[in-house]
Amino acid sequence: MNIETLRDTFFHCRANKRLSRDNSYFEIHWERDLVRLCEDLNARDLVPLLYSFIRLYPCPREVNACQMPTKILQDYFDLRVRPLVEAKLTDRTFNNRKGFGPEVAVNGLLADIYEMSEGFTKDCWVIGRDIQAYFPSALLSRAYENHRELIEAGYPEGEERDDLLYILLRTVYAYPQDNAHIASPREMWNLIPKGKSVVFNDDPKHGAALGNQFWQVSQNYDINEFDHRQVRNDLRYRRFVDDKRWVVANKEAGLVYVNAEEKWMEETYGYKSHPRKRSCQHYSKGGYFLGYYFKFDRIYISNRVVRKASGRIRQWNRLASPWRLDHFIGCVNSYLGRCKNVNGYAVIRNLVDKVSPEWLRFCSYDDRRKCLRANPGFTHNELLCRKYHFVYHKRKRNGTTRNHQPAGI
């Protein structure tokens, strides 16, 4: 691999993580470190750079992330192998795919309910199952073989194929048990349920590193044959990572079929269904899927997301300042955008009412667009002009320009 290709991959990889801690450290000497990374790759002497920590919200969970050099190589791998994976997937899985996502999955589930109930006029049931310890139970050798077959079938023999196979080898067999830096106090691992940890499971054959880009895609492709079985049987089926939903017209026959598919999955892949995350209820009672509540043709945001949004607004209310306005508006609008895409208009009004009057000096609520926007004199360009003493040339409608000097704060 040449340094120009690796440089372009680095620019692509950092596009949405410029302010992350990993990228900030890497950019201090990014030219030197990029040359070292290229030399290590060509010499087949890569060292996995992983670190593990505990995320407490919404529940204690182990995350095994990687530093920027490893992220660059995974991004290089993803740009070239993802199209091969996408060609194999069905349209019933929605994790980590462009044009797919939680909202698309929930809307598809409602479409299945509408179809099976013939316009909410007949009975149908929604059956839900969840895989227990999906990432910690992943078999490393199966992930390696799945992607090796794709690479060998999609790329001719040469340097590029060899680079991809080597990156695949070092990514799959990174062994967080031995190589991950522990970034959280070891006592926090006592909060993790048994079987949920990869770093302390003492099983080198199993364990996907949750937090790595490669494993997010790999685990979506891991049970691809299971998805194809549901499509071939013409079932109304949706899956997001390990969360699965079926819509059936016959309750008893549907439960028998789902139980048989659970046994087939355990025998084929070794995955077991979570004993406490099993559901089967009539569509008229509604349900919960991917952070959304649904009932008939209505979708509501979950209470957990609403509580998180309220907490973030309370935090921001103590930091009211025009120089933090961009971050505040971006944070709040991210929650308002999720609410306005569903039936969450009352939630939007309640969240906006929690915004401190101090912030309303610098921004206001646009009821038409259902979002916050900066007041005149406090837009991004005007704040930059005020900070660096620039003269902002504002364009009029007739094409002429005039000097615009924003007023002082």
GUNU-919228 format. One record per residue: residue number from 1; residue in one letter; y, x, z of N, C-alpha, C in turn. Coordinates in steps of 0.1 Angstrom, whole numbers. Atoms other than C-alpha are relative to their C-alpha. Layout:
REC     i   aa     n.v     n.u     n.w    ca.v    ca.u    ca.w     c.v     c.u     c.w
REC   NUM    A       Y       X       Z       Y       X       Z       Y       X       Z
...
***
This chain:
REC     i   aa     n.v     n.u     n.w    ca.v    ca.u    ca.w     c.v     c.u     c.w
REC     1    M     -12       9       0       0       0       0      12       9       0
REC     2    N     -12      -8       0      35      13      -8      10      -6      10
REC     3    I     -10       4     -10      65      11      15       9     -11      -5
REC     4    E      -8      10       5      84     -12      -8      -6     -14       3
REC     5    T       7      13      -2      58     -40      -5       1      -3      15
REC     6    L       0       3     -14      57     -36      33      14      -3       5
REC     7    R     -14       4      -4      95     -37      35       3     -14      -4
REC     8    D      -2      14       4      97     -69      15      -7     -10       9
REC     9    T       8       9      -9      70     -84      38       7      -1      13
REC    10    F      -7       0     -12      90     -74      68      13      -9       0
REC    11    F     -12       9       2     122     -91      55      -5     -15       0
REC    12    H       5      14       0     101    -123      49      -5      -4      14
REC    13    C       6       3     -13      84    -121      83      11      -3      10
REC    14    R     -10       2     -10     116    -118     103      10     -11      -3
REC    15    A     -10      10       5     134    -146      84       3     -11      11
REC    16    N      -2      10     -10     129    -171     112      -2       5      14
REC    17    K       1      -5     -14     126    -148     142       9      12       2
REC    18    R      -9     -12      -2     156    -125     140       4       2      14
REC    19    L      -4      -1     -14     165    -132     176     -11       2      10
REC    20    S      12      -1      -9     130    -128     190       1      15       6
REC    21    R       1     -13      -7     124     -99     215      -8      10      -8
REC    22    D       8      -9       8      97     -84     193       8       6     -11
REC    23    N      -7      -5      11     119     -82     163      12       8       4
REC    24    S     -11      -8      -5     149     -69     183      -4      14       3
REC    25    Y       5     -13      -3     129     -40     195      -4       8     -12
REC    26    F       5      -6      13     114     -33     161      12       4      -8
REC    27    E     -11      -3       9     148     -33     143       8      12       5
REC    28    I      -8     -12      -4     162      -5     164      -3      12      -8
REC    29    H       4     -11       9     142      20     144     -10      -6     -11
REC    30    W       9       7       8     127      -3     118      -5       8     -12
REC    31    E       4      -8      11     127      22      89     -11      10       4
REC    32    R      10      -9      -4     108      48     109     -13      -7       3
REC    33    D      12       7      -4      84      23     124      -8      -6     -12
REC    34    L       7       6      12      77       7      90      -7      11      -8
REC    35    V       7     -11       6      69      41      75     -13       4       8
REC    36    R      12      -3      -8      45      48     104     -11     -11      -2
REC    37    L      10      11       2      29      14      99      -7       1     -14
REC    38    C       6      -2      13      24      21      62     -10      12       0
REC    39    E       9     -12       0       8      55      69     -12      -4       8
REC    40    D      12       4      -7     -15      40      95      -9      -9      -8
REC    41    L       8       9       9     -26      13      71      -7       7     -11
REC    42    N       7      -8      11     -33      37      43     -10       9       5
REC    43    A      10     -10      -6     -51      61      66     -11      -8       7
REC    44    R      10       9      -7     -71      31      80      -1       4      15
REC    45    D      -1      -4     -14     -60      40     115       9      -9       8
REC    46    L      -9      10      -6     -43       8     127      -5      -2      15
REC    47    V       2       3     -14     -41       0     164       5     -14       3
REC    48    P      -5      14      -3     -39     -37     175      10       0      11
REC    49    L     -11       0     -10      -7     -43     194       2     -15       5
REC    50    L       0      13      -6     -13     -74     215       5      -1      14
REC    51    Y      -3       2     -14       1     -88     247      -3     -15       4
REC    52    S       4      13      -5     -10    -117     268       9      -5      11
REC    53    F      -8       6     -11      10    -141     290      -5     -14       2
REC    54    I       3      14      -4       7    -175     307      12      -9      -3
REC    55    R     -10      10       2      27    -204     295      -3     -12       9
REC    56    L       3      10     -10      31    -230     322       3     -14      -5
REC    57    Y      -4      14       4      46    -260     303      -6      -3     -14
REC    58    P       2      12      -9      32    -286     296     -11       2      10
REC    59    C      11      -2      -9       1    -272     312      -3      15      -1
REC    60    P       2     -14       0     -10    -236     321     -10       3     -12
REC    61    R       8      -4      12     -23    -219     289       2      14      -3
REC    62    E       0     -14       3     -31    -184     279       5       2     -15
REC    63    V      -5      -3      14     -12    -170     248      -2      14      -2
REC    64    N       2     -14       4     -22    -138     231       8       2     -13
REC    65    A      -9      -2      11       7    -128     209      -2      15      -5
REC    66    C       0     -14       6      12     -96     188      14       5      -2
REC    67    Q     -13      -6       3      41     -72     183       3       0     -14
REC    68    M      -5       2      13      61     -70     152      -8       8     -11
REC    69    P       8      -6      10      40     -44     133     -12      -8      -4
REC    70    T      12       8       3       9     -66     136       4     -13      -7
REC    71    K      -5      12       6      30     -97     127       3       3     -15
REC    72    I      -3      -3      14      41     -80      95     -13       0      -8
REC    73    L      13       0       8       5     -73      84      -6     -13      -1
REC    74    Q       6      13       1      -6    -108      93       8      -9     -10
REC    75    D      -8       8      10      23    -122      72      -3       5     -14
REC    76    Y       4      -5      13      13     -99      43     -14      -7      -4
REC    77    F      13       6       2     -23    -113      47       2     -15      -3
REC    78    D      -2      15       1     -11    -149      50       6      -3     -14
REC    79    L      -6       3      13      11    -148      18     -10       1     -11
REC    80    R       9      -2      11     -19    -137      -3     -13      -8       2
REC    81    V      12       7      -3     -48    -156      14       2     -14       2
REC    82    R      -2      14      -3     -32    -188      24      -2      -9     -12
REC    83    P       3       9      12     -33    -203     -12     -15      -2      -2
REC    84    L      14       1       2     -70    -196     -13      -6     -10      11
REC    85    V       5       9     -10     -75    -214      20       5     -15      -3
REC    86    E      -5      14       3     -53    -244      10      -8      -6     -11
REC    87    A       8       6      11     -74    -249     -21     -13      -5       5
REC    88    K      12       4      -6    -104    -254       1       1     -12      10
REC    89    L      -2      10     -10     -89    -278      27       1     -14      -6
REC    90    T      -2      14       4     -89    -316      25      14      -4       4
REC    91    D     -13       6      -4     -58    -338      29      -1      -7      13
REC    92    R       2       7     -13     -71    -350      63       3      10      12
REC    93    T      -4      -9     -11     -61    -319      83      14       4      -1
REC    94    F     -14      -1       1     -25    -313      92       6      12       8
REC    95    N      -6     -11      -8     -21    -281     112       4      12      -8
REC    96    N      -5     -12       5       1    -253     101      -1       0     -16
REC    97    R       1       1      14       4    -265      65      14      -5      -5
REC    98    K     -12       4       6      35    -270      43      -2     -15      -5
REC    99    G       2      14       4      41    -307      37      -8      -9       9
REC   100    F       9       8     -10      18    -317      66       6       3      14
REC   101    G      -5      -2     -13      26    -320     102      -3     -12       9
REC   102    P       4      11      -9      24    -343     133       5     -13      -5
REC   103    E      -5      13       5      47    -370     118      -8      -5     -12
REC   104    V       8       5      11      27    -371      86     -14      -4       4
REC   105    A      14       4      -5      -6    -372     105       1     -14       7
REC   106    V      -1      13      -7       6    -402     127       3     -11     -10
REC   107    N      -2      10      10      20    -420      97     -13      -3      -8
REC   108    G      12       2       7     -13    -415      79     -10      -8       8
REC   109    L       9       7      -8     -32    -428     109       4     -15       0
REC   110    L      -5      14       1     -10    -460     109      -4      -6     -13
REC   111    A       4       6      13     -17    -464      72     -15      -3       0
REC   112    D      14       3      -1     -54    -462      79      -3     -13       8
REC   113    I       2      12      -9     -51    -488     107       4     -13      -8
REC   114    Y      -5      11       8     -31    -511      83     -10      -4     -10
REC   115    E      10       2      11     -57    -507      56     -13      -6       6
REC   116    M      13       5      -5     -88    -513      78       2     -14       7
REC   117    S      -2      14      -6     -72    -543      96       5     -10     -10
REC   118    E      -5       9      10     -60    -557      63      13      -7       4
REC   119    G     -13       5      -4     -24    -560      74       1      -5      13
REC   120    F       0       5     -14     -31    -564     111      -5     -14       2
REC   121    T       5      13      -1     -51    -595     105     -15       0       4
REC   122    K      14      -1      -4     -86    -582     113      -2      11      11
REC   123    D       2      -9     -10    -102    -562     140      -4      14      -5
REC   124    C       4     -14       2    -105    -524     139       2       8      12
REC   125    W       0      -8     -13    -109    -496     165       4      14      -4
REC   126    V      -4     -14       2     -94    -461     168      -8       8      10
REC   127    I       9      -9      -9    -119    -435     181       6      14       0
REC   128    G      -6     -13      -1    -105    -403     194     -10      10       7
REC   129    R       8     -11      -6    -123    -370     202       8      13       0
REC   130    D      -7     -13      -1    -111    -335     212     -10      11       3
REC   131    I       9     -11      -2    -129    -302     210       4       8      13
REC   132    Q      -2      -7     -13    -133    -284     244       1      15      -3
REC   133    A      -2     -15       1    -119    -248     245      -1       4     -15
REC   134    Y       2      -3      14    -114    -247     207       2      15      -4
REC   135    F      -3     -14       3     -98    -213     205      -9      10       7
REC   136    P       9      -9      -7    -117    -195     232     -15       0      -5
REC   137    S      14       2       4    -150    -208     217      -2       5     -14
REC   138    A       2      -4      14    -143    -195     182      -9      12      -2
REC   139    L       9     -11       2    -170    -172     168       7      10     -10
REC   140    L      -7     -10       8    -154    -140     154      -7       3     -13
REC   141    S       7      -4      12    -181    -132     129       1     -11     -11
REC   142    R      -1      11       9    -178    -167     113      14       0      -7
REC   143    A     -14      -1       5    -140    -163     109       1      11     -10
REC   144    Y       0     -11       9    -145    -129      93      -7      -3     -13
REC   145    E       8       2      12    -172    -140      69       7     -11      -9
REC   146    N      -7      11       8    -152    -172      58      11       6      -8
REC   147    H     -12      -6       7    -121    -151      49      -5      11     -10
REC   148    R       5     -10       9    -141    -123      34      -5      -6     -13
REC   149    E       5       6      13    -158    -146       9      12      -5      -8
REC   150    L     -11       4       8    -124    -160      -1       7      11      -7
REC   151    I      -7     -12       5    -109    -126      -6      -8       6     -12
REC   152    E       8      -6      10    -138    -113     -26      -1      -9     -12
REC   153    A       1       9      12    -139    -144     -48      14      -1      -7
REC   154    G     -13       2       6    -101    -145     -53       7      12      -5
REC   155    Y      -7     -13       4     -92    -108     -58     -10       9      -6
REC   156    P       9      -9       6    -108     -83     -81       0      13       8
REC   157    E       1     -13      -7    -119     -49     -68      12       9      -3
REC   158    G     -12      -9       1     -90     -26     -61       6       2      13
REC   159    E      -7      -4     -12     -65     -14     -36       4     -12       8
REC   160    E      -5      11      -8     -51     -48     -27     -11      -7       7
REC   161    R      11       6      -6     -85     -63     -20      -5       9      13
REC   162    D       4      -8     -11     -94     -33       2      10      -1      12
REC   163    D     -10       1     -10     -61     -36      21      -2     -13       8
REC   164    L       2      13      -6     -67     -73      27     -13      -1       9
REC   165    L      13       0      -8    -103     -68      39       2       9      13
REC   166    Y      -2      -8     -12     -91     -40      63       9      -7      10
REC   167    I      -9       7      -9     -63     -61      77      -8     -12       7
REC   168    L       8      10      -6     -88     -89      82      -9       5      11
REC   169    L       9      -6     -10    -112     -66     100       7       3      13
REC   170    R      -8      -4     -12     -85     -53     124       6     -12       7
REC   171    T      -6      12      -6     -71     -88     130     -10      -8       8
REC   172    V      11       8      -7    -104    -106     138      -5       8      12
REC   173    Y       7      -8     -11    -119     -78     159      11       8       7
REC   174    A     -10      -7      -7     -87     -69     178      -4       1      15
REC   175    Y       5      -1     -13    -105     -75     211      11       0      11
REC   176    P     -11       1     -11     -77     -88     235      -5       4      13
REC   177    Q       5      -4     -13    -101     -81     264       3      14       3
REC   178    D      -2     -14      -2     -96     -44     259      14       5      -4
REC   179    N     -13      -6       6     -63     -40     240      12      -8       3
REC   180    A     -12       8      -3     -40     -67     252       8       5      12
REC   181    H      -8      -3     -12     -11     -58     275       3     -13       8
REC   182    I      -2      12      -8      -9     -82     304      15      -1       4
REC   183    A     -15       2      -2      27     -95     304       3      -9      12
REC   184    S      -2       9     -11      23    -120     332      -8       5      12
REC   185    P       7      -4     -11      12    -115     368     -15      -5      -1
REC   186    R      14       4       2     -26    -115     370      -4     -12       9
REC   187    E       3      11      -8     -25    -141     397       2     -13      -8
REC   188    M      -2      12       8     -13    -166     371     -12      -4      -8
REC   189    W      13       4       7     -47    -165     354      -9      -9       9
REC   190    N       7      10      -8     -60    -184     384       3     -14      -3
REC   191    L      -4      13       4     -42    -214     370      -8      -5     -13
REC   192    I       7       4      12     -63    -213     338     -14      -5       3
REC   193    P      13       5      -2     -94    -235     338     -11      10      -5
REC   194    K      11      -8       4    -128    -218     334      -3      -2     -14
REC   195    G       3       1      14    -136    -210     298      12       0      -9
REC   196    K     -12       1       8    -100    -212     286       7      14      -2
REC   197    S      -6     -13       1     -92    -175     289      -8       9     -10
REC   198    V       6      -9       9     -99    -150     261       0      14       6
REC   199    V      -1     -13      -5     -87    -119     279     -10       3      11
REC   200    F       9      -2     -12    -110    -124     310     -13      -8      -2
REC   201    N      13       7       2    -140    -141     294     -12       9      -1
REC   202    D      11     -10       1    -161    -109     290     -10      -4     -11
REC   203    D       8       4      11    -174    -122     257       6       5     -13
REC   204    P      -7      -6      11    -165     -99     228      -3      -7     -13
REC   205    K       4       6      12    -182    -122     202       8     -13      -2
REC   206    H      -8      13       1    -160    -153     209      14       2       5
REC   207    G     -14       0      -5    -123    -159     214      10       3     -11
REC   208    A     -11      -1       9     -95    -166     190      13       3       8
REC   209    A     -12      -3      -6     -61    -152     199      11     -10      -3
REC   210    L     -10      10       1     -39    -182     204      14       6       0
REC   211    G     -13      -6       1      -4    -171     193       1       9     -12
REC   212    N       0      -8      12     -14    -151     162       0      -9     -12
REC   213    Q      -1       8      12      -5    -165     128     -14      -1      -7
REC   214    F      13       1       7     -39    -156     114      -9     -10       6
REC   215    W      10       9      -7     -59    -176     140       5     -14      -1
REC   216    Q      -5      14       2     -37    -207     135      -6      -5     -13
REC   217    V       5       4      13     -48    -208      99     -15       0       0
REC   218    S      14      -2       0     -83    -196     105      -7     -12       7
REC   219    Q       6      11      -7     -91    -223     131       2     -13      -7
REC   220    N      -1      12       8     -78    -249     107     -11       0     -11
REC   221    Y      10      -2      11    -103    -236      81     -14       1       6
REC   222    D      13      -3      -5    -132    -230     105      -9     -12      -1
REC   223    I       9      12       1    -145    -266     106       3      -8     -13
REC   224    N      -4       6      13    -135    -273      70     -12      -9      -5
REC   225    E      12       8       4    -171    -285      62      -1     -13       7
REC   226    F       1      13      -8    -169    -311      90      10     -10      -6
REC   227    D     -10       9       6    -137    -325      74      -5      -5     -14
REC   228    H       5       5      13    -154    -327      40     -11     -10       2
REC   229    R      10      10      -3    -183    -346      55       6     -13       2
REC   230    Q      -6      13      -3    -159    -373      67       6      -6     -13
REC   231    V      -6       4      12    -142    -374      33     -12      -6      -9
REC   232    R      11       4       8    -176    -377      15      -6     -13       4
REC   233    N       5      12      -6    -186    -405      38      11     -12      -1
REC   234    D     -11      10       2    -153    -423      29       5      -7      13
REC   235    L      -5       5     -13    -141    -426      65      15       2       1
REC   236    R     -15      -1      -3    -105    -431      77       1      10      12
REC   237    Y       2     -11     -10    -103    -398      95      13       9      -1
REC   238    R     -11     -10      -1     -74    -374     106      -3      10      11
REC   239    R       2     -10     -10     -75    -341     124      12       9       0
REC   240    F     -11     -10      -3     -48    -318     139      -5      10      10
REC   241    V       6     -10      -7     -63    -286     151     -13      -5       6
REC   242    D      12       5      -6     -89    -299     176       0     -15       4
REC   243    D      -2      14      -4     -76    -335     180      -4      -8     -13
REC   244    K       6       8      11     -96    -360     158       2     -14       3
REC   245    R      -1      15      -1     -91    -397     151      -8      -6     -12
REC   246    W       6       9      10    -113    -422     132       5     -14       2
REC   247    V      -3      15       0    -104    -458     123     -12      -7      -6
REC   248    V      13       7       5    -135    -480     119       2     -15       2
REC   249    A       0      14      -1    -140    -517     114     -11      -5       9
REC   250    N      11       3      -9    -173    -518     133      -1       9      12
REC   251    K      -1      -9     -11    -170    -505     168     -13       7       3
REC   252    E      13      -6      -4    -207    -500     176      -5      10     -10
REC   253    A       4      -9      11    -215    -484     142       8      12       0
REC   254    G      -9     -11       0    -185    -462     145      -3      10      11
REC   255    L       3      -9     -11    -194    -449     179     -13       8      -2
REC   256    V      13      -7       3    -230    -441     168       3      11     -10
REC   257    Y      -3     -11      10    -216    -422     138       7      11       6
REC   258    V      -8     -11      -6    -191    -402     158      -8       8       9
REC   259    N       9      -7      -9    -217    -393     184      -9       9      -8
REC   260    A       9      -8       8    -240    -381     156       8      12      -6
REC   261    E      -8     -11       5    -211    -360     141       3      10      11
REC   262    E      -2      -9     -11    -204    -345     175     -12       9       2
REC   263    K      12      -8      -2    -240    -333     178      -2      10     -12
REC   264    W       1      -9      12    -239    -319     142      10      11       2
REC   265    M     -10     -10      -1    -207    -300     150      -5      10      11
REC   266    E       4     -10     -10    -222    -285     182     -12       8      -5
REC   267    E      11      -7       5    -254    -275     164       5      10     -11
REC   268    T      -4      -9      11    -235    -260     134      10      10       4
REC   269    Y     -11      -9      -4    -204    -245     150       0       5      14
REC   270    G       0      -3     -14    -211    -244     187      11      -6       8
REC   271    Y     -11       7      -7    -181    -266     196      -5     -12       7
REC   272    K       3      12      -8    -185    -292     223      13      -9       1
REC   273    S     -11       9      -2    -163    -323     226       3       0      15
REC   274    H      -5       0     -13    -142    -325     257      -5     -13       7
REC   275    P       6      12      -6    -159    -349     282      10     -10       5
REC   276    R     -10       9      -5    -126    -364     295      10      -4     -11
REC   277    K      -9       4      10    -108    -367     262      -7      -7     -11
REC   278    R       7       9       9    -127    -395     246       6     -14       1
REC   279    S      -7      13       0    -112    -428     236      -6      -9     -11
REC   280    C       4      10      10    -121    -460     217       6     -13       4
REC   281    Q      -7      12      -4     -98    -489     218       5      -8     -13
REC   282    H      -4       8      10     -86    -518     197      14       4      -5
REC   283    Y     -13      -4       5     -56    -511     174      12      -7       6
REC   284    S     -12       8      -5     -35    -539     190       4       6      13
REC   285    K      -5      -6     -13     -34    -519     223       7      13      -2
REC   286    G      -7     -12       2     -18    -490     206      -8      13       3
REC   287    G       7     -12      -3     -26    -454     212      10      12       1
REC   288    Y      -8     -12      -1     -14    -418     216      -6      11      -9
REC   289    F       5     -10       9     -16    -391     190      11      10      -2
REC   290    L      -9     -11       3       2    -357     188      14      -2       5
REC   291    G     -14       1      -6      31    -365     211       7     -13      -4
REC   292    Y      -6      13       4      37    -400     197      -9     -12       5
REC   293    Y       7      13      -3      28    -435     209       2      -9     -12
REC   294    F       0       9      11      19    -460     182      -5     -13       4
REC   295    K       5      13      -2      14    -497     182       4      -9     -12
REC   296    F      -2       7      12      11    -518     151       7       9     -10
REC   297    D      -7      -9       9      37    -504     127      12       7       6
REC   298    R     -11      -7      -7      59    -489     154      -5      13       6
REC   299    I       3     -13      -5      60    -453     165      11       4      10
REC   300    Y      -9      -4     -10      76    -441     197      -2      15       4
REC   301    I       1     -13      -5      83    -406     210      -6       0      14
REC   302    S       7       0     -13      62    -396     241      10       2      11
REC   303    N      -9      -2     -12      77    -397     276       1      15       4
REC   304    R      -1     -14      -3      69    -360     280      11       7      -8
REC   305    V     -11      -6       8      92    -351     251      14      -4       5
REC   306    V     -12       5      -5     119    -373     265       4       7      13
REC   307    R      -3      -7     -12     117    -357     299       4      15      -3
REC   308    K      -4     -14       4     118    -322     283      14       0      -5
REC   309    A     -13       0       6     149    -332     263      11      -3      11
REC   310    S      -9       2     -10     166    -346     294       2      12       9
REC   311    G      -1     -12      -8     159    -314     313       8      11      -7
REC   312    R      -8     -10       8     173    -292     285      15      -4       0
REC   313    I     -14       4       0     205    -313     284       6       3      14
REC   314    R      -5      -3     -13     209    -309     322       3      15       1
REC   315    Q      -3     -14       0     206    -272     318      12       4      -8
REC   316    W     -11      -3       8     231    -271     290      13      -5       6
REC   317    N     -12       5      -6     256    -292     310       6       9      10
REC   318    R      -5     -10      -9     260    -263     334       6      12      -7
REC   319    L      -4     -11       8     269    -240     306      10      -4     -11
REC   320    A      -9       5      10     296    -259     287      11      10      -4
REC   321    S      -9     -10       6     316    -235     265       0      -1     -15
REC   322    P       0       1      15     328    -235     229      -8      11      -6
REC   323    W       8     -12       5     310    -201     224     -15      -3       0
REC   324    R      14       4       0     277    -218     232      -2     -13      -8
REC   325    L       1      13       6     284    -248     211     -11      -1     -11
REC   326    D      10       0      11     262    -239     181     -14      -1       6
REC   327    H      14       0      -6     231    -233     203      -2     -14       7
REC   328    F       1      13      -7     238    -265     223      -3     -11     -10
REC   329    I       2      10      10     241    -287     192     -13       1      -7
REC   330    G      13      -2       6     211    -271     176     -12      -5       9
REC   331    C      10       4      -9     190    -277     207      -1     -15       1
REC   332    V       0      15      -2     200    -314     213      -4      -7     -13
REC   333    N       3       7      13     198    -323     176     -14       1      -4
REC   334    S      14      -1       3     163    -310     174      -8     -11       6
REC   335    Y       6      11      -7     153    -337     199       4     -13      -6
REC   336    L      -5      13       6     175    -364     183      -7      -2     -13
REC   337    G       6       1      13     160    -356     149     -15      -6       1
REC   338    R      13       6      -1     125    -363     162       0     -15       4
REC   339    C      -1      14      -4     136    -396     178       5      -9     -12
REC   340    K      -5       9      11     155    -409     147     -10      -1     -11
REC   341    N      11       1      10     124    -403     125     -10     -11       4
REC   342    V       9      11      -4     106    -429     146       8     -11       6
REC   343    N      -8      11      -7     116    -460     166       5       5      13
REC   344    G      -5      -6     -12     135    -440     191      15      -1       2
REC   345    Y     -14       1       0     171    -453     188       5      -2      14
REC   346    A      -4       2     -14     173    -464     225      -1      14       7
REC   347    V       1     -14      -6     161    -429     235      11       8      -4
REC   348    I     -11      -8       5     188    -413     214      13      -4       8
REC   349    R     -12       4      -7     215    -434     231       0       5      15
REC   350    N       2      -5     -14     201    -425     266       2      15       1
REC   351    L      -2     -15      -1     200    -388     258      15       4      -2
REC   352    V     -14      -3       2     236    -388     244       8      -3      12
REC   353    D      -8       4     -13     248    -406     276      -1      11      10
REC   354    K       2     -11     -10     234    -376     296       9      12      -3
REC   355    V      -8     -12       3     257    -351     278      13       0       8
REC   356    S     -12      -1      -9     285    -339     301      13      -2      -8
REC   357    P     -13       1       7     321    -348     293       6      13      -4
REC   358    E      -5     -13       3     328    -311     293      -4       4     -15
REC   359    W       5      -3      14     307    -308     261       8      -9     -10
REC   360    L      -6       9      10     324    -338     245      15       4      -3
REC   361    R     -13      -6       5     357    -318     244      -2       8     -13
REC   362    F       3      -8      12     340    -297     217      -8      -6     -11
REC   363    C       9       6      10     316    -320     200       0     -15       2
REC   364    S       1      14      -1     310    -357     194     -12      -5      -6
REC   365    Y      12       6       5     282    -381     186       3      -7     -13
REC   366    D      -1       7      12     279    -393     150     -11     -10      -1
REC   367    D      10      11      -1     262    -427     152      -7      -2     -13
REC   368    R       5       3      14     257    -429     114     -12      10      -2
REC   369    R      10     -11       3     237    -396     112      -9       2      12
REC   370    K       8      -1     -12     223    -399     148      -1      15       4
REC   371    C       0     -14      -4     233    -364     157      14       4       6
REC   372    L     -13      -6      -5     260    -343     175       6       9     -11
REC   373    R      -7      -9      10     286    -325     154      13       5       7
REC   374    A     -11      -7      -6     314    -301     163      13      -8      -4
REC   375    N     -14       6       3     350    -315     166       8       9      -8
REC   376    P      -9      -8       7     377    -303     144       7      11       8
REC   377    G      -5     -12      -8     388    -268     155     -11       7       7
REC   378    F      11      -6      -7     354    -260     169     -12       2      -8
REC   379    T      11      -3       9     332    -256     139      -4      14       0
REC   380    H       5     -13       0     312    -225     133      10      10      -6
REC   381    N     -10      -9       7     337    -209     108      13       1       8
REC   382    E     -13      -1      -7     367    -218     129      -1       8      13
REC   383    L       2      -8     -12     352    -203     161      -1      15      -4
REC   384    L       1     -14       5     344    -171     141      14       6      -3
REC   385    C     -14      -4       3     380    -169     129       8       2      13
REC   386    R      -7      -1     -13     392    -174     164      -4      13       8
REC   387    K       6     -11      -7     369    -147     178       4      13      -6
REC   388    Y      -3     -13       6     376    -120     152      13       0      -7
REC   389    H     -13       0       4     411    -130     143       1       0     -16
REC   390    F       0       1      14     403    -139     107       9     -12      -4
REC   391    V      -7      11       6     423    -162      84     -10      -8      -8
REC   392    Y      10       9       7     401    -191      72       7      -7     -11
REC   393    H      -6       7      11     409    -203      37      -8     -13      -3
REC   394    K       7      13       1     400    -240      36       3      -6     -14
REC   395    R      -2       5      14     395    -255       1       3     -15       1
REC   396    K      -4      14       1     412    -287      -7      -8      -7     -11
REC   397    R       8       7      10     397    -314     -29       5       3     -14
REC   398    N      -5      -3      14     420    -305     -59      -3      14      -4
REC   399    G       4     -14       4     405    -269     -59       9      10       5
REC   400    T      -9     -10      -6     435    -252     -43      -4       4      14
REC   401    T       3      -4     -14     433    -233     -10      12       2       8
REC   402    R     -11      -3      -9     455    -229      20      -5       7      12
REC   403    N       4      -7     -12     454    -207      50      -1     -10      12
REC   404    H       2       9     -12     440    -224      81      -3       8      12
REC   405    Q       1      -7     -13     445    -209     115      -3     -10      11
REC   406    P       3       9     -10     427    -228     142       8       2      13
REC   407    A      -8       0     -12     445    -236     174      -8       7      11
REC   408    G       6      -8     -11     438    -215     205      -7     -10      10
REC   409    I       7       8     -10     415    -228     232       8      -1      13
***
